[in-house]
Amino acid sequence: MKENLRTSGIDIIGDISWRTHFCQFYQTREDLMDILVPYLKAGLENNEFCFWVTSQTLDVQEAKKILRRAVPDVDVYFEKGQIEIIPYSHGYVNEGASDSEIVLNGWVEKLNQALANDYEGLRLTENTFGMEKKDWSDFAAYEEKLDNIVGNCHMMALCTYPLDRCNATEIIDVVINHQFALIKRAGKWEQIESCKRKKTGDKIQMLANIAESSDDAIITKSLDGVIISWNKGAEQIYGYSAKEILGKSISILEPLTLVEEAKELVELIKQGDRIHHYETLRLRKDGKIINVSLTLSPIFDASENLIAILVIARDITKSKKAEEKLQKSEERHRIVTEQTGQVIYDYDLRMDKCTWSGAIEEVTGYSFEEFKKFGKDVWIKNIHLRDMNYMDKKFHNVRKTGDKFKEELRLRRKDGTCIYIENNGVCLTNNEGQPYRAIGILKDITKMKEAEAKLKETLDNLEKLVEKRTAELEKAYTSLKESEKSLSEAQKMSHLGNWDWNIVTNEFYGSGEMYRIFGLNPQESGATYDVFLSFVHPEDREYVDTATKEALKGKTYAIDYKIVLLDGEERIVHSQGEIIFDEKNTPIGMKGTVQDITGRKRAEDAFEKIEIARKKEIHHRIKNNLQVISSLLDLKADKFRDRGCVEDSEVLSAFRESQDRVMSIALIHEELHEGKGTDTLNFSQYLERLVNNLFQTYRLGNATTSLNIELEENLSFDMDIAIPLGMIVNELVSNSLKHAFIGRDKGEIRIELCREKTGEYTNSIEESKSEGCKSSSFILTVSDNGVGISENLVIEDLNSLGMQLVTSLVDQLDGELELKRNNGTEFAMRFTVTKNNQASTPAL
């Protein structure tokens, strides 16, 4: 009746009534979902109770996920209990045994609950091949009973079947026990009607319609061997079109070596035998021999009379070749595994059979025949119980999903000893994702485990040693931190910091005190050489940079320079450093120290100022005293001048000469005083003043005498050289002024002082230490063009006080004095001055 029609949700069948029992053949999970999802969605939306028994390729969670995509609010239906989804394994098994009566009663009970909860009826879908049937007749009986239940209730049922697991006979049985079937052909779903009273021709046509959707060769032949149906799969496998082969004998497909085989198979069918997966050879149109797997099924009419035979052929040529390759490969693997001590197993889950190969006796202690008897029971009898429980759980998950697996187990050998084995394998699945075969390798890893145990023991011992060493390092670290703290405090007290410059990266590390000296925060990062160079006083920056570059060439780095802090304060620091070179003698780093010497420098400057003032005071007093002496000598000489008889006497000359000598010494102290109290004297400047004073003293008597002086500029000597040398010049020039130009109107005095050469001079005091000192040789020449000295006179024989003083002073300077009488008189004196004589303490 029209009011009882329900929306199926499936476009190809439209509305259907309660009591509809139909089926679907599918090849992929996508094909399955094409029908199931809209079917269940329509039931939910029309207040029907939905019950879904999943297939082997789909678990409950995946089913819910797929349904949510089509029905966004499906969770609302789950919460109020309008839909239930259970796995196929729970739908047909009760306490480990199959019981179709219980299952059928369960559907009736579900229907009653649905009606009691005000639902319109029960919408059922189940994957019936999940049922563990003993044989096909039991399965067919279940479908027939289910059809009767559905036909008398507010209930509809959709049964789903994987097409690749059904042969032709099973397909016919399935279709007969349902009102119609859905099958996909050429990418489109088709509806095939079914009726138990269909004529034989209709049955054959129905079968042909189903056969068109299969890739296998599905052929119907008469009892005398004439081909009466031929599908597209047969065309692809054998190469004949339906037009070419219909009406011909099926023997056309038999190779010469298998003549009459087809007739023999027909006789077996007539005798009531069933032929499944019979492997043989067949002949293609192009003459090629192929391997096929045949399934032969009888076709009966309504009176159960045999009227035809259905032949399903599957081309297994590629699989046979693959099998041959596999056998060869397995043989190679067998040899390898036997030689490497491994055991290979192949467990057929469908047949519940296990085969073994490899080094069985070496690993297990059992012979091949003994171990073969165990089959899969080897796991129960010889695997350690605790490992067995773990393995069962893990293998269940592997079987469920189909995946690789790897585990370690303990196997009991024949002699009772236990060894460790590694079970490494893979679980193969069919097109539906259903596991059907497990292949793996057992490998004895006892030695490896023992090695691991020893390694673990070693690592444990090492860990203890590491802990001990860590404790020692922590103690050392604590000590180091204390030392660093002490060092930091010491650096802070001495204002001494250390630094380390990575030349390659230009990174600059400094200690805390180093940062404090430069007025920076020690926590600041990113310091570079250029940053610290920027703190150097602009006047010293080039000097510091040059010193650094010179240090990179190997020169000593120890310099003082000023720095300017961020607040403008100026400080003075002393820095020392050394260069770090790599194996190629390339500078890669520099490290050193820096010390704030501002206080010391200021103290030294103050002390130096005091010392300069003290020296100036001393020089000033000495000069005053010498002037007093000169004045006393002058007063004494005046007393003698008052006496006319002694006006030109030797006494007056002695007073004058003594006065000149005092003046020479006084001039030295005056020069030192004007030179800001330094220990060295600008001798060139002093000598000019000395000679000019002498000329002033003797000018009245020698008005026309001229002076020619050639002196090396800026020549400085310390007091040990300057005083004797000045007195020598004083005596020689005074003698020339007094005696060289008597009776002459004109005269010239020449004075030359120049450096002769540079050489090494060994100080006699330091000779024992074998330390050489740098020295310079000089020539002092005092000459005049006067009357000269008589040839008969020898310098050493001169008894005048002046010449005796000159000779004594020349000896004091370790010099040599030479007298020349050519065109006047010339005294040439050679003497040597060491570096130390230019910086020694002045003679006061």
C-alpha positions in Angstrom: 0.0 0.0 0.0 1.1 3.5 -0.8 1.1 4.7 2.8 3.6 2.0 3.8 6.3 3.1 1.3 9.5 4.3 2.8 12.3 6.4 1.3 15.2 4.1 0.5 17.7 6.9 0.1 19.1 5.0 -3.0 18.3 6.8 -6.3 18.2 3.7 -8.4 15.4 2.0 -6.4 13.6 5.0 -5.0 10.8 4.3 -2.4 10.4 0.8 -1.1 7.9 -0.8 1.4 8.5 -2.5 4.7 9.3 -6.2 4.2 11.9 -5.4 1.6 14.9 -7.7 1.6 17.6 -6.9 -1.0 21.4 -7.2 -1.5 24.4 -5.4 -2.9 27.5 -6.8 -4.5 30.6 -4.6 -4.1 34.2 -4.7 -5.1 35.6 -1.7 -3.2 34.8 0.0 0.1 33.8 3.1 -1.9 31.2 1.0 -3.8 29.9 -0.2 -0.4 29.6 3.3 1.0 27.8 4.5 -2.2 24.7 2.5 -1.1 25.0 2.2 2.7 25.4 5.9 3.6 22.3 7.2 1.9 20.4 4.1 2.9 21.1 4.7 6.6 20.7 8.5 6.4 17.2 8.1 5.0 16.2 5.8 7.9 17.5 8.3 10.5 15.6 11.2 8.9 12.3 9.1 8.8 12.2 8.0 12.4 13.4 4.5 11.9 15.7 2.5 14.1 18.9 1.7 12.2 21.2 -1.2 12.9 24.6 -1.6 11.0 26.8 -4.7 11.1 30.1 -3.6 9.6 32.2 -5.5 7.1 35.7 -6.8 7.6 37.2 -3.8 5.8 35.6 -1.3 8.2 35.7 -0.9 12.0 33.1 0.9 14.1 35.1 4.1 14.5 35.7 4.5 10.7 32.0 3.8 10.1 31.0 6.6 12.4 33.5 8.9 10.8 32.1 8.2 7.3 28.5 8.6 8.5 29.3 12.0 10.1 30.4 13.4 6.7 26.9 12.7 5.3 24.9 13.3 8.4 26.4 16.2 10.3 24.1 15.8 13.3 24.5 12.0 13.5 25.8 12.3 17.1 22.3 13.4 18.1 20.9 10.1 16.8 23.6 8.2 18.6 22.8 9.9 21.9 19.1 9.1 21.8 19.9 5.5 20.7 18.3 5.6 17.2 21.3 3.9 15.6 23.7 1.2 16.6 26.9 0.1 14.8 28.6 -3.2 15.8 31.6 -5.0 14.2 31.0 -8.0 12.0 32.8 -10.3 14.5 30.1 -9.5 17.1 27.1 -10.0 14.9 27.2 -13.7 14.4 29.3 -15.3 17.1 27.9 -16.4 20.5 30.3 -17.8 23.0 32.7 -18.8 20.3 30.2 -20.7 18.1 28.1 -19.6 15.1 24.3 -19.8 15.7 22.0 -18.4 13.0 18.9 -18.9 15.1 20.2 -16.6 17.8 21.1 -14.0 15.2 17.7 -14.1 13.6 15.9 -13.9 17.0 18.1 -10.9 17.8 16.7 -9.0 14.8 13.2 -9.7 15.9 14.1 -8.5 19.4 15.6 -5.3 18.0 12.5 -4.7 15.9 10.2 -5.1 19.0 12.5 -2.6 20.9 12.3 -0.1 18.1 8.5 -0.3 17.9 8.3 0.0 21.7 10.4 3.3 21.5 7.9 4.7 18.9 10.2 4.2 15.9 8.5 3.4 12.6 10.4 0.1 12.2 13.8 -1.5 11.8 16.2 -0.6 9.0 19.0 -3.2 9.0 22.2 -3.6 7.0 24.7 -6.5 7.5 27.8 -7.9 5.9 26.6 -11.5 5.9 30.0 -12.9 4.8 31.2 -12.1 8.3 29.3 -15.2 9.4 31.5 -18.2 10.1 29.4 -20.7 8.2 30.3 -24.4 8.1 29.1 -24.8 4.5 27.2 -22.9 1.9 23.9 -24.7 2.5 23.8 -23.4 6.1 24.4 -19.9 4.9 21.7 -20.1 2.2 19.3 -21.5 4.9 20.0 -18.4 7.0 19.3 -16.1 4.2 16.0 -17.8 3.4 14.8 -17.6 7.1 15.9 -13.9 7.2 13.8 -13.3 4.0 10.8 -14.8 5.7 11.2 -12.7 8.8 11.6 -9.5 6.8 8.6 -10.3 4.7 6.3 -10.3 7.7 7.5 -7.3 9.7 8.0 -3.5 9.7 11.5 -4.2 8.8 13.8 -3.8 5.7 17.2 -5.5 5.3 20.2 -4.7 3.0 22.8 -7.5 2.8 26.2 -6.7 1.4 28.6 -9.2 -0.3 32.1 -8.8 -1.6 31.9 -9.8 -5.3 35.4 -11.3 -5.5 34.5 -13.9 -2.7 31.5 -15.3 -4.5 31.4 -17.8 -7.3 28.7 -18.0 -9.8 26.6 -20.5 -7.9 26.8 -18.4 -4.8 25.8 -15.3 -6.7 22.7 -17.0 -8.0 21.8 -18.3 -4.5 22.2 -14.9 -3.0 20.1 -13.2 -5.7 17.4 -15.9 -5.4 17.1 -15.3 -1.6 16.6 -11.6 -2.0 13.9 -9.6 -3.8 16.5 -7.8 -6.0 20.2 -7.2 -6.2 22.3 -4.0 -6.8 25.5 -4.4 -8.8 27.8 -1.9 -10.5 28.5 -2.3 -14.2 30.4 0.1 -16.4 30.6 2.5 -13.5 26.8 2.6 -13.0 24.6 0.9 -10.4 22.0 -1.5 -11.8 19.1 -3.3 -10.2 18.6 -7.0 -11.0 15.2 -8.5 -10.2 15.0 -11.9 -8.6 12.2 -14.5 -8.6 12.3 -18.1 -7.4 10.0 -19.1 -10.2 11.9 -17.5 -13.0 12.2 -19.7 -16.1 15.5 -21.3 -16.9 16.2 -18.8 -19.7 15.5 -16.0 -17.3 17.9 -17.5 -14.8 20.5 -17.7 -17.4 19.9 -14.1 -18.5 20.0 -13.0 -14.8 23.3 -14.8 -14.4 24.6 -13.2 -17.6 23.6 -9.7 -16.3 25.6 -10.4 -13.1 28.5 -11.9 -15.1 28.9 -8.7 -17.2 30.1 -6.9 -14.1 33.0 -9.4 -13.5 36.5 -9.3 -14.8 36.6 -13.1 -14.7 35.5 -15.2 -17.7 32.0 -16.4 -16.9 30.8 -18.9 -19.5 27.6 -21.0 -19.7 27.8 -24.2 -21.7 25.3 -26.9 -22.5 25.7 -30.5 -21.2 27.2 -31.4 -24.6 29.8 -28.7 -24.4 28.3 -26.0 -26.6 29.0 -22.4 -25.4 25.7 -20.5 -24.9 26.8 -17.4 -23.0 30.1 -15.4 -23.0 30.8 -12.3 -21.0 33.3 -9.4 -21.5 35.7 -11.0 -19.0 35.8 -14.1 -21.3 36.6 -11.8 -24.3 39.5 -10.2 -22.4 41.0 -13.5 -21.2 40.6 -15.7 -24.3 40.6 -13.1 -27.0 37.3 -14.3 -28.7 34.3 -12.0 -29.1 30.9 -13.4 -28.2 29.9 -13.3 -31.9 33.0 -15.5 -32.8 32.5 -18.2 -30.2 28.8 -18.5 -29.2 27.5 -21.9 -30.5 30.9 -23.5 -30.7 32.3 -26.3 -28.6 34.2 -25.3 -25.5 36.9 -27.7 -26.6 38.2 -24.9 -28.8 39.8 -23.5 -25.6 41.7 -26.8 -24.8 45.4 -27.2 -25.7 46.3 -30.4 -27.6 47.8 -31.9 -24.5 44.5 -31.6 -22.6 42.0 -32.9 -25.2 38.8 -34.3 -23.6 39.6 -32.6 -20.3 36.4 -30.5 -20.6 34.3 -33.6 -21.0 35.8 -35.3 -18.0 35.0 -32.2 -15.9 31.4 -32.2 -17.1 31.0 -35.9 -16.1 32.1 -35.0 -12.6 29.5 -32.3 -12.4 26.8 -34.7 -13.6 27.9 -37.0 -10.8 27.2 -34.3 -8.2 30.7 -33.1 -7.6 31.6 -29.5 -7.0 34.8 -28.2 -8.7 36.4 -25.1 -7.2 39.7 -23.4 -8.2 40.8 -26.2 -10.5 44.1 -25.1 -12.1 44.8 -26.0 -15.7 45.9 -24.7 -19.0 43.8 -23.0 -21.7 44.4 -21.9 -25.3 43.8 -18.2 -26.3 42.7 -17.1 -29.8 46.3 -15.9 -30.5 47.6 -19.4 -29.8 49.1 -18.5 -26.4 48.8 -21.0 -23.6 47.6 -19.4 -20.3 47.2 -20.6 -16.8 43.6 -20.5 -15.5 41.7 -21.4 -12.3 38.3 -22.9 -13.1 35.2 -23.1 -10.9 32.3 -25.3 -12.4 28.8 -25.0 -11.0 25.6 -26.9 -12.1 22.5 -25.0 -13.3 19.2 -26.6 -12.5 15.7 -25.9 -13.8 12.6 -25.5 -11.6 12.3 -29.3 -11.4 15.9 -29.6 -10.1 17.0 -31.1 -13.5 20.6 -30.3 -14.6 20.3 -28.2 -17.7 23.6 -26.4 -18.1 27.0 -25.8 -16.5 28.4 -22.5 -15.4 32.2 -22.1 -15.9 34.1 -19.3 -14.2 37.7 -18.9 -15.3 40.3 -16.6 -13.8 43.6 -15.9 -15.6 46.4 -16.8 -13.1 49.3 -16.7 -15.6 50.9 -13.8 -13.9 50.3 -15.2 -10.4 51.8 -18.5 -11.5 54.9 -16.8 -12.9 55.1 -14.8 -9.7 54.6 -18.0 -7.7 57.5 -19.7 -9.7 59.7 -16.7 -9.0 58.5 -16.8 -5.4 59.5 -20.5 -5.2 62.9 -19.8 -6.6 63.2 -16.8 -4.2 62.0 -19.0 -1.4 64.6 -21.6 -2.2 67.3 -19.0 -2.1 65.8 -17.7 1.1 65.8 -21.2 2.5 69.5 -21.6 1.8 70.3 -18.2 3.2 68.2 -18.7 6.3 69.6 -22.1 7.0 73.1 -20.7 6.7 72.4 -17.6 8.8 70.4 -19.5 11.5 66.9 -18.1 10.8 63.5 -19.8 10.6 60.8 -18.7 8.1 57.1 -19.3 8.7 54.0 -18.9 6.5 50.7 -18.9 8.3 47.5 -19.2 6.3 44.8 -17.6 8.5 42.0 -18.9 6.3 43.2 -22.6 6.4 44.6 -22.2 9.9 47.8 -23.9 8.6 51.5 -23.0 9.2 54.5 -24.0 7.1 58.1 -23.8 8.3 61.6 -23.7 6.6 65.1 -22.6 7.4 67.4 -23.5 10.3 64.7 -25.1 12.5 66.9 -27.6 14.3 69.7 -25.2 14.9 67.3 -22.7 16.5 64.8 -24.8 18.2 66.5 -28.2 18.8 63.6 -30.0 17.1 63.9 -31.8 13.8 61.9 -30.5 10.8 59.3 -33.2 11.1 58.9 -32.6 14.9 58.5 -28.9 14.5 56.2 -29.3 11.5 53.7 -31.2 13.7 53.4 -28.2 16.0 51.9 -25.9 13.3 50.7 -22.7 14.9 50.6 -24.5 18.3 54.3 -23.8 18.6 53.3 -20.5 20.0 51.1 -22.1 22.7 53.6 -24.8 23.7 57.0 -23.2 23.4 56.5 -19.4 23.8 56.9 -18.0 27.3 53.5 -17.4 28.9 54.1 -13.7 29.6 55.4 -13.1 26.1 52.4 -15.1 24.7 49.8 -12.8 26.3 51.6 -9.8 24.9 51.9 -11.4 21.5 48.2 -12.4 21.4 47.2 -8.8 22.0 49.7 -7.4 19.5 48.9 -10.0 16.8 45.2 -9.3 17.2 45.8 -5.7 16.4 48.0 -6.7 13.4 45.3 -9.0 12.1 42.8 -6.3 12.5 44.7 -3.7 10.5 47.1 -5.7 8.4 50.6 -4.4 8.9 54.2 -5.2 9.6 55.2 -6.4 13.0 58.3 -6.9 15.0 58.6 -8.3 18.5 61.0 -10.1 20.8 59.9 -13.4 22.5 61.4 -16.2 24.6 61.2 -19.6 23.0 61.7 -22.8 24.8 64.0 -25.2 23.0 63.6 -29.0 22.9 66.2 -29.4 25.7 64.2 -27.0 28.0 66.5 -24.0 27.7 65.1 -20.7 26.7 66.4 -18.5 24.0 65.4 -15.0 22.8 64.0 -14.8 19.3 63.0 -11.9 17.1 59.7 -12.3 15.3 59.8 -10.0 12.3 57.0 -10.3 9.6 54.1 -8.9 7.8 50.3 -9.6 7.7 48.9 -9.7 4.1 45.4 -8.4 3.4 43.0 -8.9 0.5 41.1 -6.3 -1.4 38.7 -5.8 1.5 41.6 -5.2 3.8 41.0 -8.6 5.5 44.2 -10.3 6.8 44.6 -13.8 5.3 48.3 -14.6 5.6 51.2 -13.9 7.9 54.8 -14.4 6.8 57.7 -13.9 9.1 61.2 -14.8 10.2 62.3 -16.1 13.6 65.9 -15.1 14.4 67.9 -16.3 17.4 69.0 -13.1 19.2 70.2 -14.7 22.4 73.8 -13.6 21.9 72.7 -10.1 21.0 70.5 -10.0 24.2 73.4 -11.3 26.3 75.6 -8.6 24.7 72.9 -6.0 25.4 72.7 -7.2 29.0 76.5 -6.9 29.3 76.3 -3.5 27.6 73.6 -2.5 30.0 75.7 -3.6 32.9 78.7 -1.7 31.5 76.4 1.3 30.9 75.1 1.1 34.5 78.7 1.0 35.8 79.6 3.8 33.5 76.6 5.7 34.7 77.8 5.2 38.3 81.2 6.4 37.2 79.6 9.4 35.5 77.6 10.2 38.6 80.8 10.0 40.7 82.6 12.0 38.1 79.7 14.5 38.0 79.9 14.9 41.7 83.6 15.5 41.5 83.0 18.0 38.7 80.3 19.7 40.7 82.7 19.9 43.6 85.4 21.2 41.2 82.9 23.6 39.7 82.0 24.9 43.1 85.7 25.3 43.9 86.2 27.0 40.5 83.3 29.3 41.2 84.9 30.2 44.6 88.2 30.7 42.9 86.5 32.9 40.3 84.9 34.8 43.0 88.2 35.2 44.8 89.8 36.2 41.5 87.0 38.7 40.8 87.5 40.2 44.3 91.2 40.3 43.8 90.8 41.9 40.4 88.3 44.4 41.9 90.8 45.3 44.7 93.7 45.7 42.2 91.5 47.3 39.5 92.9 44.6 37.2 90.6 42.9 34.6 91.3 40.3 31.9 90.1 40.1 28.3 89.9 37.7 25.4 89.5 38.8 21.8 88.4 36.3 19.1 89.9 37.9 16.0 88.1 35.6 13.6 84.6 36.5 14.9 85.6 39.9 16.4 83.9 38.8 19.7 85.3 40.4 22.8 85.1 38.9 26.2 86.0 40.7 29.3 85.9 39.9 33.0 83.6 41.8 35.4 86.3 44.1 36.5 87.2 44.8 32.9 83.6 46.0 32.3 83.7 48.1 35.5 86.9 49.8 34.4 85.2 50.9 31.2 82.0 51.9 33.1 79.9 49.1 31.5 77.4 46.6 32.8 79.0 43.2 33.0 75.7 41.6 31.8 75.8 43.5 28.5 76.5 41.3 25.5 77.6 41.9 21.9 80.9 43.6 22.9 83.5 43.8 20.1 87.0 45.1 19.7 85.6 48.2 18.0 83.3 48.9 20.9 86.1 49.0 23.4 88.3 50.9 20.9 85.6 53.6 20.9 86.2 54.2 24.6 89.9 55.1 24.0 90.6 58.8 24.2 90.7 60.3 20.6 94.3 61.4 21.2 95.4 57.8 22.0 93.1 55.9 19.6 95.5 55.7 16.7 98.3 54.8 19.1 96.3 51.9 20.6 95.2 50.7 17.2 98.7 50.8 15.8 100.1 49.0 18.8 97.4 46.3 18.3 98.3 45.9 14.7 102.0 45.7 15.5 101.2 43.0 18.1 99.5 41.0 15.4 102.9 41.0 13.7 104.6 39.6 16.7 105.7 42.7 18.6 105.3 43.2 22.3 102.0 44.7 23.5 102.3 46.7 26.7 100.9 50.2 26.5 99.4 53.0 28.7 96.5 55.0 27.3 93.6 57.2 28.3 90.0 56.2 28.1 86.8 58.3 28.3 83.8 56.8 30.1 80.2 57.3 29.1 79.9 60.1 31.8 82.9 61.9 30.3 85.3 60.9 33.1 88.9 60.3 31.8 90.9 57.3 33.2 94.3 56.0 32.5 94.8 52.2 31.9 97.8 49.9 31.3 97.1 47.0 29.0 99.3 44.0 28.2 98.5 41.2 25.8 99.8 38.3 23.7 98.7 36.9 20.4 97.3 33.4 19.9 98.3 31.8 16.6 96.9 28.7 14.8 99.0 25.9 13.3 99.5 28.0 10.2 100.9 30.8 12.3 97.9 33.0 11.5 96.7 35.2 14.4 93.3 34.0 15.6 93.0 35.6 19.0 94.5 37.9 21.6 94.2 37.8 25.3 95.6 40.0 28.1 94.9 42.2 31.0 93.9 45.8 31.6 94.6 47.7 34.8 93.2 51.1 35.9 96.4 53.0 36.8 94.7 56.4 37.1 95.5 56.8 40.8 99.1 55.6 40.3 99.6 57.9 37.3 98.2 60.9 39.1 100.5 60.1 42.1 103.5 59.7 39.8 102.6 63.0 38.1 102.4 64.7 41.4 105.6 63.1 42.6 107.3 64.1 39.3 106.1 67.7 39.7 107.5 67.7 43.3 110.7 66.1 42.0 111.0 68.7 39.3 110.4 71.5 41.8 113.0 69.9 44.1 115.6 69.6 41.3 114.9 73.2 40.2 115.4 74.4 43.8 118.7 72.4 44.0 119.9 73.7 40.7 118.8 77.2 41.6 120.7 77.1 44.9 123.8 75.6 43.3 123.7 78.3 40.6 123.4 81.0 43.3 126.3 79.4 45.3 128.4 79.3 42.2 127.6 82.9 41.5 128.6 83.7 45.1 131.9 81.9 44.5 132.4 83.8 41.3 131.6 87.1 43.0 134.1 86.3 45.8 136.7 85.4 43.3 136.0 88.7 41.5 136.3 90.7 44.8 139.5 88.9 45.6 140.9 89.8 42.2 139.9 93.4 42.7 142.1 93.6 45.8 145.0 92.5 43.7 144.2 94.9 41.0 144.6 97.8 43.5 148.2 96.8 43.6 149.8 98.1 40.5 152.7 95.6 40.6 150.4 92.6 40.3 148.1 93.9 37.6 149.2 91.3 35.1 150.5 88.8 37.5 149.7 85.0 37.4 147.5 85.5 40.5 145.0 87.6 38.5 145.1 85.0 35.7 144.4 82.3 38.2 141.5 84.2 39.6 140.1 84.8 36.2 140.5 81.2 35.1 138.8 79.9 38.2 136.0 82.4 37.7 135.6 81.0 34.1 135.5 77.5 35.4 132.8 78.4 37.9 130.9 80.1 35.2 131.0 77.0 33.0 129.5 74.9 35.8 127.0 77.6 36.6 125.8 77.7 33.0 125.2 73.9 33.2 122.9 74.3 36.2 121.2 77.3 34.6 120.5 75.1 31.5 119.2 72.3 33.6 117.0 74.8 35.5 115.6 76.2 32.2 115.2 72.6 30.9 112.5 72.0 33.6 114.7 70.0 35.9 115.5 67.1 33.6 118.6 65.0 34.0 120.0 65.6 30.6 121.5 68.8 29.1 121.1 70.1 25.6 124.8 70.3 25.1 124.8 72.1 21.7 122.8 75.0 23.2 124.9 75.1 26.3 128.2 75.1 24.4 127.2 78.1 22.3 126.3 80.1 25.5 129.6 79.0 27.2 131.8 80.1 24.3 129.9 83.4 23.8 130.4 84.2 27.5 134.1 83.5 27.1 134.3 85.8 24.1 132.5 88.5 26.1 135.1 88.0 28.9 138.1 88.3 26.6 136.7 90.7 24.0 138.6 93.8 25.2 141.9 92.2 24.3 140.8 90.4 21.2 138.3 92.7 19.5 138.9 91.2 16.0 138.8 87.5 16.9 135.9 85.6 15.2 134.1 82.4 16.3 133.0 79.6 14.0 130.9 76.8 15.7 129.7 73.6 14.0 127.7 71.5 16.4 125.2 68.6 15.9 121.7 69.8 16.7 119.9 68.9 19.8 122.8 66.8 21.1 122.1 65.9 24.8 124.4 64.5 27.5 123.9 63.7 31.1 125.9 65.4 33.8 128.7 62.9 33.9 129.6 63.9 30.3 128.4 67.5 30.1 130.4 68.9 33.1 133.9 67.5 32.1 133.3 68.2 28.4 132.2 71.8 29.2 135.3 72.5 31.3 137.5 71.0 28.6 136.0 73.4 26.0 136.3 76.3 28.6 140.0 75.6 29.1 140.9 75.2 25.4 138.9 78.3 24.2 140.3 80.4 27.1 143.9 79.4 26.1 143.2 80.4 22.5 141.7 83.7 23.5 144.6 84.4 25.9 147.7 83.2 23.9 146.9 82.4 20.3 146.6 85.9 18.9 149.2 87.9 20.7 150.6 90.6 18.3 147.9 89.9 15.7 144.9 92.0 14.6 142.7 89.2 13.4 142.1 85.6 14.4 139.5 82.7 14.2 138.5 80.1 16.7 136.7 77.0 15.3 134.7 74.5 17.5 133.2 71.3 16.0 131.3 68.6 17.8 129.8 65.7 15.7 129.1 62.0 15.9 131.8 59.8 14.4 130.2 56.3 14.2 127.8 53.9 16.0 129.1 50.7 17.6 128.9 48.3 20.5 130.5 49.3 23.7 130.9 47.1 26.8 130.8 49.0 30.0 133.6 47.8 32.2 131.4 47.6 35.3 128.8 45.4 33.5 131.5 43.4 31.6 131.1 40.4 34.0 127.4 40.2 33.1 128.3 40.1 29.4 125.6 42.6 28.6 126.3 44.9 25.6 125.2 48.6 25.6 124.6 50.7 22.6 127.2 53.5 22.2 128.1 56.5 20.0 131.6 57.9 19.3 132.1 61.7 19.1 134.9 64.0 18.0 135.3 67.4 19.7 137.7 69.7 17.8 138.9 73.1 19.2 141.2 74.9 16.8 142.6 78.4 16.1 144.8 80.0 13.4 147.0 81.7 15.9 150.7 81.6 16.6 150.5 77.9 17.6 152.5 75.9 20.1 156.2 75.2 19.8 157.2 71.9 18.3 159.3 71.2 21.3 156.4 71.3 23.7 154.6 68.1 24.6 151.1 68.2 26.1 152.0 65.9 29.0 154.9 68.2 29.8 152.9 71.3 30.1 152.8 72.3 33.7 150.0 74.8 33.5 147.0 74.2 35.7 144.6 74.5 32.6 146.3 71.8 30.5 146.7 69.5 33.5 142.9 69.9 34.1 142.2 69.2 30.4 144.4 66.1 30.4 142.7 64.9 33.7 139.2 65.5 32.3 140.0 63.6 29.0 141.1 60.6 31.0 137.9 60.8 33.1 135.9 60.5 29.9 138.1 57.6 28.6 138.9 59.8 25.7 141.9 60.5 23.5 143.4 63.9 23.0 145.4 64.7 19.9 147.4 68.0 19.2 147.9 69.3 15.7 150.2 72.3 14.9 149.3 72.9 11.2 148.5 76.6 10.7 147.8 77.3 14.3 146.8 74.9 17.0 144.1 72.1 16.9 143.0 69.9 19.8 141.0 66.9 18.7 139.4 64.8 21.3 137.6 61.4 20.6 135.3 60.0 23.3 132.5 57.4 23.5 129.1 57.9 25.0 126.8 55.0 25.9 123.0 55.3 26.1 123.1 55.1 29.9 125.1 58.3 29.9 122.2 60.2 28.5 119.9 59.2 31.3 122.0 58.9 34.5 121.6 60.8 37.7 123.1 64.4 37.3 126.3 65.3 39.1 125.5 68.2 41.4 
